Amino acid sequence: MRLLPAGVWARVLKRRLPTSLWGRSLLIIVLPVLVMQVAVTWAFFDMHWQTVTARLSEGLAGDVAWIVESYAEDPTPANLAVIADRAERTMSLSVALQDGATLPAERRRGPIGVVDRALGQALEARVDELLWFDTVRYPAYVDIRVQQPQGVLRIIAPRERAVATQAHIFVVWLLIATVLLMGVAILFIRNQVRAIERLAEAAEAFGRGESQERFKPHGAREVRAAAKAFMDMRDRIQRHIDQRTALLASVSHDLRTPLTRLRLELALAPPFKRASAMQGDMDEMEHMIDEYLAFARGEAGEAAQAVSISDLLSAAAEDARRAGAEVEVRVPTGLTASLRPLAFKRAITNLAGNAAAHGEHVRLAARELPSGGLEVTVDDDGPGIPDDMHEEAFRPFSRLDDSRNQNRKGVGLGMAIARDVARGHGGDITLGRSDLGGLSAVIRLPG
């Protein structure tokens, strides 16, 4: 048989060990306790119980030797009666002679060989005649038989004369102590792990953009310190987001004011050759301002609610159709998910609009994942994006060209906003090759 390398055994053992902090902490506490209890039990049986059993067996063997020698000196019924009476009164042994009998041919052994081995060694050391004993047939007694010329001398002894019968009490108390120690360990570990789980839940909720009240840290000192540091960091980040949003909103308002004046002046001005071009430039400026603000705001303050995925994709499909693309929607009937509707609609609309801008056929599909999550796919038949530029496409203000020309509507924030929304829901967006021949954008959200 070929032994596996140590590295392979380490990997196998690692896969079998618990992966959660709760399981590993419990293993750290419980495994040493179990090892200690097994060691104590082994030491007790190996040293104490076997020693006591051997001493008891030697004492019983001495009494049996006295009975055999006393009967051999005077093998008469009268002497046997005297020996039996004395053995009954002083040794708790029952003695009887089976005339003309012989020793049984078969010898039964108990499940624990220590008792038979200790008693057999003691009897063989003290008694010279052929003998036979049985520790199994009678639960409370030991049957010992010695061959004599007249027959078989049968001696029935109480089991406690040969075996330490109270060993199970030690084992019971040991098991009770083990259960109590493990119970205390489980309660203590659960309380500590719960504090870490609560911190992880708060961090995950904040990552999804959900607003939660400050909670009271509990658990070990280090866990409380980590929870307090997280809440302080969350407050600082939230203040930064609020300040950025307020700044962008103020800038947007300030820019819209002169833009509105320009629109009014253009409307009141006499018709001239560049009026249409100027109107288009102002429309594009307004669109850019709206995209900047949407990227900065991200609808983070919006509350999540159950949303019909079919309605959401249908609305995004209508926007893509207005861009001139042929749009197909594939959604299972009744599919819903807990989302921030405005934010998620913006993400799907951005992806669908991007697909419609580069392809003639767009497909929007959604399905429920086996894990309970949601997968939304936007495919097109356009030129696609090279694999080495997939991450570049998600960079804010990226137009995937060096000149950053403005011959297309937008400022390169559509994909960045979509990924920001997906990650705000705890998921992400990946890009790949579509079976339509173009780009495939896949949003996966956890259940």
N, C-alpha and C positions, 0 to 999 in steps of 0.2 A: 504494500500500500504506500503510495507516494504522498509524503507530507506536503501540505501547502506552505508557501513562504510566509514569513511573519507578517509582511505587509498585507497579504491577502486576508489573513486571519483578522488583522486590525480593521480592514475595511468591512469585512463581514460583521464583526462585532459592533462597529460603528453604526451600521445599518439596522442592527437589532436593538440598539439602545434607544431609550425615549428621546424624542427631539424637543419636547416642550420643557420649559423651566420647571414646571410643576412635576413632571415625571422624573427629571434628572435630580431635582432636589430631594424628592421622595426616595429615589434610589440611593442617594448619598447618605441619607439617614437610616433607611430601613436595612440596606445591605449589610453595613457593619453590625447592626443589632442582631440580624439573623446569623451572621457568621459567629458573633460572640456567643449567642445562645447555643448554636450547634457545637462550638468548641467546649463550652461549659458542660453540655449534656454528654458529649463524648468523654471528657475528662472524668465526669462523675461515674459513668458506667465502666470506663476502662480502669479507673483507679479505686474508687470507693465501693461501688456495687459488687464488682468482681471480687475484691478483697474480702468484703463481708460475707459474700456467698461462699467463698473458699473456706473461711473460718467456721462458718456454720456447718458446712459439709464435713469438715474434719472432726468437729464435735460429734456429729451424728455417726460418723464412721467409727469413732472411738466407742460409742455406746453399742453399736452393732457388734464390734469386735469383742466387747466384754460379754454380750449375750451369747455369741457363738462359742467363745472359750469356756464360759461357765457351763453351757450345755454339753460341750465336748468332754468335760471332766466327769460329768455324771449324766449320761443320756437316758434318764429315767423320767417317766411322766410326773413323778412327785417333784423332782428337781425342776422340770420344765414349768410346773405350776408356780413354784417359788420365784423362778426367774421372770415369768410373765407378770406375776403380781408386783414384783419390785419394779420392773420396767414400766408398768402402767402407772404406778404411784409416783415414781421419782423422775421418769424420763418421758412420760406421755407417749410410750411406744406400745403397740399391740403386737404380741408374739404368739405364734401358733405353729404347730408342726403338721405338715402334710405328709402322712405316712406313705412311703413307696413312690412318691412323686419325683419328677425330674424337672430341671430348669426348662423354661420355655425356649424354643429355638429362635424365635424372632424377638428383636429388641426394638422398641419404638423410641424415637428421639423427639424432643420438643422443638418448637420453632426457634428458640434461643439456645444455641449449643453450649453456652457458657455454663448453664446449670448442670447438664448431663456431664460435661467435661470435668467440672470441679468435683461433683459427687463421685464420678467414676474413679478419678485419681485418688481421692481420699479413701474410698472403700478398698481399692486394690492395694494401697499402702498399708492398710490396717488388717485386712482379712486375707488369709492365705487360701481359703477354700474357693471353689468355683462359685460365682455369684451372678445375679441378674437383678436389674432394677428398672423401674418404669416411673417416669415423672409426668406422664401425659394422661394415663387412663383415669385417674382420680384428680379432679382440680384442686382439692384441698389436702391431698395426701401424697406420699411417696411410697411406692411398693418395692420392698427390697427382699430378695430371696437368696438364701445360701444353701448350697448342696451339702447334705449330711448323709452318712451311711444309712440312717433310718428313713430318710426322705428329704424333704425341702423345709428348711426353717424359714417361715415367712414373717417379716417384720413390716408393720404398717406404721409410718411416722408422719406427723403433721408436716405439711409443706413448709411452714415457717421454720422448722428445725433444719432445713437444708437450703432455703432460699431467703434472701432479703425481700420480703413481699411488699414492703411499703415504698418501693422505689417509684411507683407511679405517682405518689403524692408529690414528690419532687418535680417530676415531669409536668404535672398539672399546674403547680405553682409557677414553674418556668414559663409555661404557655400563657398563663394569666398575665405574668409580668411583661411578656413579649407583646401581647395584645394591648396592654395599657400604654407601653412605651410607643408602640406604633400609632395608637390613637392620638396621643399627645403630639407626636411628630407630624401626623397628617394635619391636625388642626392648626399647628403653628405654621407649617409650610404653606397651607392653603391661605392663611391670613396674609403671609408675606407675598405670595404670588399674586393674590387678588389685587394688591396695591400696584404691582407692576402691570397687570392686565388693564387696570383702570387707566393708568398712564398711557399705555399703548392705545387704548380705545380713544382717549382724548386726542392723542397725536394723529391717529388715523382720521378722526372726524374733522380735525383742523385742516388736514391735507385735502379732504374732500370739500372744503369750503363751508362746512357746517359750523354755525356759531353755537358754542356751549358756554354755560356759566362756569366760573372758577369753582373748582371742587377742593375740598379740604384734603390735603395730603395725609396719608397714614401709612403705617408699616415701619420698616426699619429706618434709621436716621438717614442712610444714604439714599433710600428710595424717596423719602420725603424731600430731601434736598434736590433730587433729580426732578420730582414733580413740580416743586416750586420754581426751579430754573426753567422748566418747560413753559409754565404758565407766564412767567416774566417774558420769556422769548416770544411766546404767542402774542402777548399784549404789544410788545415792541413791533413785531411784524404787522399786526393789525393796524397799529397807529401809522406805520409807514405806508401801508396800502391805502388807508383812509386819506392820508396827506397827499399821496400821489393821485388818487382819484379826484380829490378836491382841486388839486393843482391843474390837472388835465381838464376838469370841467370848467374851471375859471378861464384857462387858456382858450378852450373851445368857445366859451361865451364871448370872450374878448375878440376872437377872430370872426365870429359870426356877425358881430355888430358892424364892422366895416364891410364885410361881405354882403350884408343886407343893404347897406347904403349903395354899394356898387350895383347890386341888382336893381335897386330903385332908380338910380341914375341911368342905367342902361335901358330900363323900360321907358323912361321919360325922354331919352335922347332921340333925335331924329334918326330914321333908318340909315344905316351906313354899311359898308361892305363887310367889315369884320365883326359885326354885331353877333352873328350866329357863333362864330369861333370863340368870342369872349364869353358868351353864355355857356358854351360847353366847358370852358376853363373854370368858370365859377361853379358849375355843377360838380366838376371833378374835385375842386377844392373842398366843397361841402362834403363830398363823399370821403375824402381823405380825413377831414376833421372827425367825421362820425366813426371811421375805423380806428383812428388813434384813441378816441375816447372809449370805444368798445374794448380795445385791447387792454387799456389801463384799468377799466372797471371790471371786466370779466364776469359780470352778473354774480359776483361772489356773495352778495347779500340776499340772493333769491332763495327761498325755501324750497326744499325738494317735495315733490308730490307725485302721485300715481299719474302717469301720462300714457295715452294711447299711442303706441309706436306707429300704427297705421296712419293716424291723423297727422302725426309729426312728419313722417316721410312724404305723405301726400302734399302737405303744404310746401315742403322743400322741392318736390317735383314740379309744382306749379311755377315756382320761381325759375327753375332750370328750363322749363318749356318756354317761358317768356324770353329766355336768352337764345331761343332758336333750336334747342336740342330735342331729340326724341327721347323721352324718359319712360322707363319701365319700373314699376314698383312691385316688389315681392315681399309680402309680410304675412305671417300666419294670423288667422282671425283671432281677435281678442288678446293679442300680445300687448302687455303693459309693463311698465317699469317705473321705479321711483327715481325721478330725475328733477333737475331744475329746468323747467320747460323752455324758458326763453333762452337760457345759455345753450342748452343742447340743440335747440332749433337753429340757433346761430351757427353752431359748429357744423351741423348737417347741411345747412344752406350754403355755408362757405365751401364745403367739399363738393356739393352738387354744382354750385356755380363755377368752381374751378374746373370740374369735369366737363360742364357744358361749354366752357370757353375754349377747351382744347379738343373736344370730340363732338361727333354728331349723334352718337347714341350713348345714353347714360342709363345705368341700372342701379336702383336703390333697393337693397335687400336687408332683411333683419331676421334673426332667429334667436331662440333661447338656448344658451349653452347648457351642456349636461350638468355643470356645477351650479346652475341657477343664475348665471350672469347673462349679459346681453351682448350680442355681436351685430354690428351694423356695417354693411359693406357698400361702398360707392365705387362702381366700375365705369370706365369709359373706353372708347375705341380710338382715343387720340394717340399722339406720338409717345406718351409716357415719359418717365424720368429715368435716367441711368441709375443703376444700383448704387454707385458710389456717390450720388448726389441726393439720396433720400433724406439724410439728416439735414443737409443744406436747405432743403425745401421747407423745413420747419423753423428755420431761423427768422426772427422778425425782420421785416423790410427786405427779405431776400426775394429777388425776381429771377434767380437762376440765370442771370446774364450779367456781364461785366459792366455794361453801359448804364444799367438801371433806367432804360428809356421809359418814357411815359406814354407809349403808344397803346397801352392797354389800361383798362380801368383798374384801379387798385394800387396799393402801395406795398404789397408783399406781406400783409398781416393775416390773410385768410387762414392759411395752414397753421400759423403760430397760434391764432385764437382757437382753432379747432382742437389742437393738441392741448392747449391750456385748459379748455373745458373738459376734455376727456380725462386728463390727469386730475382735475378738480373733482371728478366723480370717482376717483380711485382707479381709473383704467389708463389706457394709452391708445395711440394710433400707430399703426404700422403701414408701410407702403410696400407694394409688390407689383408683379405683372398680372394684369387682368386677362381672363379668358376671352374678353372682347378684343384684346390686342393692345390696349392702352394701359392706363394706371389703375391700380386697385388700392383704395384707402379703406382700411379695416379698423373700426373702433371696437374695442373689447372692454366691457365694464364688468366688475365683479358682482356676484349675487348679493 
